Amino acid sequence: MDLRPSHPFCRPSSRTKRSWFRLLPDFRGRLASCALFGAALLVVLSTNRAHAEFTVCNQTLDVVNLAVGQKVDNADQTDGWWTIGANQCVNVIREELANRYIYLYATDVFGHAILNGSTEMCVDRRRFSIRGIEECWQRGHIAARFVEVDTLEQVRWTYFLTGNSP
């Protein structure tokens, strides 16, 4: 089995006529350089990675369909649907939270509300992004009652959907 690194920067030199013992100092230097290169690459990749900032975890035994409401550019907007399996989590907002309040509405696979609140917003039968929450029916959408989640002005939040959710 060949354990040599595949990246050209990490390979030992091509001076094959030397014995392994004589190549050891050269190999150590290249190995250290390769390790530094790998560490630098890891730092770059980890800082550019998208972090989940609002996650919903379904702790019920049912598959749920989720819609999310929030302010976007000073207007109310709802987006859906995310399908979340039993004991699964989904990242629904991928940037740092800019709003204190996030609104959630969830249904079972038959369309029955399982997360039902007091804030009326619009949803659709298929995937949607709807601006505005007024006159849902007149605009061809469905009015649904969303639960208000207070994130306490945190930039990251995880909501746990349980069988006892309001």
Summary of the structure (lengths in Angstrom):
residues: 166
radius of gyration: 25.6
end to end distance: 58.3
largest distance: 82.7
contacts: 438
relative contact order: 0.18
helix: 17%
strand: 38%
